Amino acid sequence: RQALEEMRALYERNQADVSEAKSGRSDLIFLIRFRHCCLLRNQRCVVAYLYDRLLRIRALRWEYGSVLPSAIHFHMSAEEVEWFNRYKKSLATYMRSVGGEEGLDLTQDIKPPKSLYIEVRCLKDYGEFEIDDGTTVLLKKNSQHFLPRWKCEQLIRQGILEHVLS
């Protein structure tokens, strides 16, 4: 805000000096050019600041998911919230378009997993669970299985499975 107020003041002074320079005062031209360079510098600084905020908001989508915590949401302007929502929708559309019928959740594993299979324990009776290779596993309460990580992620989030750490 301070940079914008300074830019507004510089612009108004330049406008006044330009009208005087048109009437014949050529000694003001250097001052007008100097102020104009200050305006351009401030403009570059403001644009760099806004771009950095957009990069941070984009990173929040990858870190927190599609719903931001209220403490973060409180510190965003209406335009930033609108940009976040448009980015969220654009990312969701893209993720649905790749990866076949189910789509591909790019936000699932930010860091690559150490192993493709994990050991899980069933917390609730779920029934039969089919893996991509065609085998079915019966998920009963307290049973343990060694399953592909990406197939189990959703069930872990739902509280049906828990990851057993050795």
N, C-alpha and C positions, 0 to 999 in steps of 0.2 A: 504494500500500500504506500509505503514511504517512497519507493522508487517511482510509482505511478504519479504521486503528488509532485515529486521533483520534476518528472517529465512534463507534467501539465504546466508547471510554472515556467520551465525552460521554453516550452512551445509558445506560451502566451507572450513571454518577453521577446522571443524571436519574431512573432507576428507583428508586435509593435515596432521593432527595429527594422523589419522588412519594409513596412509602410514608410518609415522615415528614410530608409536607403533609397526607395523609389523616388522620393522627392529631392534627392540630390546628395545625401550624406553618404559618401562612399567609404568613409572611415569605419562604418559599422559592419562592413562585409566580413571582415576577419572574425569579429565577435559572433556574428550570425553563424558562420561556418563552425566555429568552436562549439557553440551551443548545439548545433546540429550533430556534430560528432559525439557530444555528450548524450544526446537523445538516442543515437544509434547504439552507443555502448550500453546504455540502460535497457534499451529494447532487447539487445542480445542477452543481457543478464536475466531479465524477466522471462524470456523464452526458455533459457537454459534451466531456470528454476522450475518452471511449469513442466518442462519435459522430464526433469528428474522426479517430480511428484507423480507424473503419469507412470513412469517406470516402477516406482514404488507401489502404486495402486495395482498395477498389473501383477507385481510379485505377490501382493496380498491375496489375489485370486488363487494363485498356485499354492500359497501357504495355508490359507484358511478355508478355501473352498468357495462355494457360491454365496454363502451368508457370512458377512463380516460381523465381528463383535461390535457391540454398541459403542464401546469406548473409542474404537477406530472410526466408526461411522460418524460419530459426533464431530470429529475434527475435519471432516471432509465437506467441501462446498457442494451445493446442489449440482453444479456442472460436473464435478468429479464423481458424484454418486451416479449421475446419468451416464458418464463415460464408463464407469465400472459395470453398470448393468448392460450396456451395449457390448462391452468386451466379454462379459460372462455369457451372453446369448450367442455371440459370434463363436466363442470357443466351444460351447455346447453343440452348436450346429456342425462345426467342423468335426468334433469327436464322434458325432452320430454318423457322419458321412464316410468315415474310414473304419475299417475293421469288420466289415460284414454286417449281419443283422443287428447284433448287440451294440455295435459301435466300439470305440476304443477309448478307454478312460486314460488320458495322458497324465492326469494329475495323480494317478494311483501310486506310482513308485517314482518319487523324485530322485532318490538315490537307487542305483541298481541293487537288486537283492543279492545276498551272498550265495543263496542256493535257490534252485527252481522249485524244490519240494520242501515242505515243512511238516513238522509233526503237530497234529491238532488233537484236541480232546473235545468230544461232543458234550455240550452242557444240557441239551434238551433232546428229546426224541424228535427226529426230523424225518426219517423215512429213507427211501432210496435216493442216492445222489449219483448222477452219471458223470463220468469223466470223459474227456474228449476222445480217448482211445476206445470208448465203447463199454468199458467195465463199469459196473455199478457197485457202490459201496453202501451198506446199510448203516446209517448214522443213528445209533442208539445212545441214550444218556450214558456218560462215563466211558464210552468206547474211544480208543485212540487209533488214529490213522496217519499215514504218510501220504499226503496229497499235494498236487500242484498248488503253488502259492497263489497264483492268479485266480484259480477257481475257488479258493477258500476265502479270499479277501472280503467278499460281500457277506458271507455267512459269519465271519468273525465280527464284522461291523454290526450285524443284526443280533449278535449275542448267542448264536446257535453253537458256534465253535469258539475255542480259545486256542491260541498259539502256545504250544508246550515248549518252553525253553529248556534245553538240556543242561 
